[in-house]
Amino acid sequence: MLFTTFASLTSTFPRLLRLFAVALLLGVPGSPAMAAAAVPWHAGLAEAQRASQISGRPTLAIFTASWMAAAAAIDRTALASEEAVALVTACYEPVCVDVDANPEATRRAGVSRVPTACVLTPDGQVLSKFELPETPAEFVAAAARAAQDAAFATATAQSLPRGVTIDQSRLPHLSGSDSAFGGAE
């Protein structure tokens, strides 16, 4: 079983890295075409989850609030770099979720602070969660780690016998209790 899990992980994670590399190569850093690129946001959580089922990429749900100034500035702060846009585009089905307009989704994801990013399976299970960093470099590090955790969780779940699940809260790197960089602050 360990070999199956490792084999699944090694086939899934390199695919994510290849997607990320291709996204970076599609534009020359600093070019006008790349500078104008933006995250292709889905209109709602249900739409993002349907796209996730089709693409096989997890949903990146960024929980914000309309009354929060930082929520309107996400594209100009955390997602202001070509690398951040490329990572989100290659590895996720992205959506912004307003906590006031979607209290049930907010409760199910266990979001208590905004802005928070959650990586979700197509059926809404939280794979990873992190507070949204303010800088693009911190966002890329946190989102790449979350993509890695999601790929591991997916590969592990696919290799388990039917009906057997993993209690992700017992895995510190998936529980959301650690910092965005994988350790205690």
Number of C-alpha atoms within 10 A of each C-alpha: 10 10 9 14 19 15 14 19 21 14 13 17 18 13 15 20 17 13 17 20 15 13 19 19 11 11 16 12 14 11 9 10 11 18 15 9 14 17 18 12 15 18 12 15 22 14 14 25 26 15 19 21 15 10 13 15 25 28 32 30 30 25 26 25 20 13 10 11 10 17 18 13 13 20 16 13 16 20 24 21 23 21 20 25 24 26 25 24 19 20 27 24 29 28 23 21 25 21 21 13 11 14 13 11 17 19 11 11 21 12 20 11 15 17 23 17 29 26 27 24 21 22 13 18 13 23 25 26 28 26 19 22 21 17 16 21 16 16 25 22 16 22 28 20 19 27 25 20 18 23 25 21 20 18 21 20 17 15 19 15 9 8 6 9 11 11 9 15 12 9 11 12 20 23 16 20 16 15 14 24 15 16 10 8 7
